[in-house]
Amino acid sequence: MDSIRPIEYIMKYFTELTSTLSRVNTADIEGTIELLSESREQGRKIFMCGNGGSAATASHFACDLAKGTLGDGTKPFKVIPLTDNVPLITAWANDTDYSNIYSMQLEPLIEEGDVLIAISGSGKSANVLKAVETANLHGVQTVGITGFDGGTVRQLAGRSIHVDSFNMQHVEDIHMILVHMISSALRDLTHSTEKHSPLPLEVTL
């Protein structure tokens, strides 16, 4: 079998990633930016969850919203990453079931009108799915950020941003791009007079 040179692999990865990114629906991104902006103004809580690599993305997103969007006179986001309380996660997993690690955290905290951002590459992670179901039952606005075919998370979430790929690395790459794009937009579009330029919502590749 012929070997592939590293540069050929690199260029192939870039090409496929760019092609996948071009298929993401920008209207879905814009709608999520607007939802989060409204939630900040209304003082709604925003919860984040994910499994595996998506848990890291959820934590990163929460950090960027909480700190990276601040400016003079700006309301801070009330953002809670459900991924970060390791003792509580392990307690719920050990004493009940791993699928409960997010839903049981949500139960005492959520109020109608809050927002849950559920990140799942496959859209099938049981703990993320259960969090979406719990949020829906309590009138919480749900956003699924998914890949593959979207799975059940995409079907149940009130809104979704979908990455049309079955390559998990590409999906997770683009999820991080989305995290940075959304957070930057929420900073720049609010503080358009600051040194950062607003990000365009239309992506041309």
N, C-alpha and C positions, 0 to 999 in steps of 0.2 A: 504494500500500500504506500502510495506517495505521501511523503510528509508535507505538512503545511508550515510555511515560515511564520514566525511570530507576527511580522508586519501584516501578512495576509489575514491572519486571524483578527488582529486589531482593527483593520479596515472593514472586515466583514461585520464585526461587532458594532462598530460605529454606524455602518450603513443600515443594519437591521434595527438598531435602536432609534435612529432618526426616522426611519419609515414608520415604526410603531408610534413614536411621539406625534407624528403628523396626523394620526388617526384619532387622537384624543379630542373629544367634543369640547371646543372652547366655550360654548354656551353653558355647559355644565360647570366648568371652572368659574365662569363669571357669576353664575347663580350662587355658588358656594361662597364666593367672596362677599356678595351682597348679603347673604344670610348671616355670615359671621360679623360683618360690619353692623348690621341691625341688632344682632345679639349683644354686641359690645355696648351699643348705645342704650339698650334696654336693661343692661345689667344681668343678662342671662348667663348661666353657667355653661361651660363647654367642656365636655368630657371626651377623652381620647382612649382608644384601645386598639390592640392588635396582637398578633401571635407570632412568635419567632422574630424574624427580621422585621416584620411589620410592627412588633412591639417597640423596637428601637426607633422606627419611623414615627410612631405615635408619641413617644417621649420627646423626640427631636421637635416635632410639630408643636407640642405644648410649650417647650422652651422658647421657640421662635415667636409664638403668639404672645406669651407672657412678657417677654423682655424685648424682643426684636421689633415690636410694633409701637413701642412707646415714643412719645414726643411731648413737647411742652403743651400742657393742657389737655392731653389725650386721656380718655378713660382707659384704664388697663383692662385687659381681658381677664375674666374669672375662669381660668382654664385649669382643669384637673386631669392629669394623666393617670388613668387607672392601672397603668403598667409599672408604676414606680414603687408601690408599697409592697416590697418583697415579703415581709413577715405576714401581712394580711393575705397576700396571694397564696402563699404556701399553706396558711392555716385553712383557708376555704378549700383548697385543693385536697389537703390531707383529710379534713373532717367531713367534707361532703363529696365533691367531684370537681375535677379540673375544669369542666365546662361552666362551673359556677363562679369562677374567680373574678369576673367583671360584673356580672348581673347582681351578685350579692353586695358588691361595693356600691353599685348604683342605687339599690333599693332605698336606703335611708337618705340619699342626697338629692335625687332628682326631683324637679318640679316641672309642671306643665310649661312648655315653651322653651325649656333648656335644649341644648344641642348635644348629640352624640356623634362623634366622628369615628366610624368603624373601618379600620384598615385591614384588608385581607387579600393576599395575593390570589388565592384560589376562590375566595368568597364562600368557603365551606368550613372554616374553623369553628368548632362547636362553641367555644367560649365567646367568640366575637358575635356569632349568630344569636346566642342567648342574650347577650347584652342588647342587641338590636331589638329583639322581641320584647324584652323588659322595658326598654325605652319607649317603644311604640305603645305598650299598654298604659303608660303614664303620660301620654300626650307630649313626649319629647320629640323634637325634630331630629331626624336621623339622616346622616350622610354616609353612604358606603363608598369607600375608595378601593377598587377591586382590580383584578386582572383575570386571566384565563377567560372563562365564559361568564364571569361575575358571580356564579354560584347563587346560593340562597340569599346571601347578604345583599346582592344587587337587587334581587326580587323584592325583598322586604323593606329595604331602606327607602325613606321618602324621597331622597335625592341620591344620585350616584355620579361618580366620576370613574369611568371605566377605561382600563388600559387593555387594548385588544391584542393580547399576546399570551402564549402558553410557555414562554421562557421566563422563569421566575426572576432571574437576574435582571432582565429588561424591565419587568414589571416593577421590581423594587427600585431600580434606577429612576424610573419615571415617577414613581410615587414620591421619591425625594425631590425631584424637580418640581412637582406639584406643591409640596410643602413649602419650598423656597419661593415659588412663584406667588402662591396665595399670601404668605406672610409678607413678602416684599410689597405686594399690591396694597395690602391693608395698612402698611406703613406709608408708602409713597403716595397713594391716592388720597390719604388723609393729610399728609404733610407735603403737599406739592411744592411748597416754597422752600423746602429744605434742600440740601445738596444732592439728594438722590433724585433721579428722574423716574417718573411713573413708568411701570412696566406696561407694555401694550398687552391687551387681552387677546388680540388676534395674533396667532403664531404663524409665521411664514417660514417654511423650511426649504 
